Amino acid sequence: MPPQAILDVAGIQRILPHRYPFLLIDRVVELTAEHCVAIKNVTINEPFFAGTFPRPPGDAGGADPGGDGAGLRGARALAGGKDRRTR
């Protein structure tokens, strides 16, 4: 059973201005001032897998969801821990 999310994609979008395909996390399971644990669900038809041709599909290292986690931590810190729309 996957960990319980404290933020789903709608909650993440209330904090970050990112949208598909640039939003690289789907849910957050831990969020503190020091760290963020987030989950990104991927399938074989994700656009960044196509960049591995002619090798077998795999993560080419182009997707870095760490920036989204850092953005969530920073935005929450600036908002005093409250969700706020950044757009």
N, C-alpha and C positions, 0 to 999 in steps of 0.2 A: 504494500500500500504506500503510495507517495506521501511525502510530508504535507501537512496541512498548510495551505497558502495563507499568508497574512495580507498579501496584496495580489489580486488577480490582474489580468491585462488592463481592465478598465481602471483599476486603482493606480497602476503604474502610469497610465496615460493621463491621469489627473495631475501627476507630479512632473512627468517629463514631456517635452514637446514631440518626442520621437513617435513616428508611425511606421507601419510596414512600408518598405522592407528594412528600415533602419532601426526599428525597435528590436533588440536582440535578446530580450528576456520575456518569458510568458507569465511567470509568477515568482513571487518572493516568499521564501519560507523563514528567513531570519533577516532582520534589519536593525543594526545598532549603529552608534556613532563610529565604531571601529571596523565593522565588516558588514557585508551583505551576502547572503546565500540565495541565489536565484536559479531558476530552472528555465532552460530553453528546449522546447520540444522540436525535434527536427525529423524530417522524412527524406527519403532518397531523392525526391523531386525538388528539393530546395535549390534556389539558383546558384548558391556558392559551390555546390557539388559539381556542377557542370564545368567549372574551371579546372578540374583535375584531369580532363581528357588529354591524352589517350590512356592514362592510367585508370585502374578501377576507381569508382567513385569513393571519395573520402574527403575529410575536412582539409582544405588546402591551407588552412591557417589564416584565412582572410576575415573570418568572423570573430570579433573580440567583444563579447558581451560584458567584459569587465568595466568598460567605460559607462555602460548604462547603470551598473550597480553603484559606481562611484558617483554618478549624477544623482541617483536616488538619495544616497547618504548626504550629499551636499545640499540638495534641495530641502530635504527634511530638516537638516541642521539650521538652514537659513529661515525656515518657516517655524522654528521652535517645536519641531516634531509633528506639526499638523500638516495634513495634505493641503496643497494649494495648486491651482491651475497655473501653469507657467506660460500659457498662451494668452 
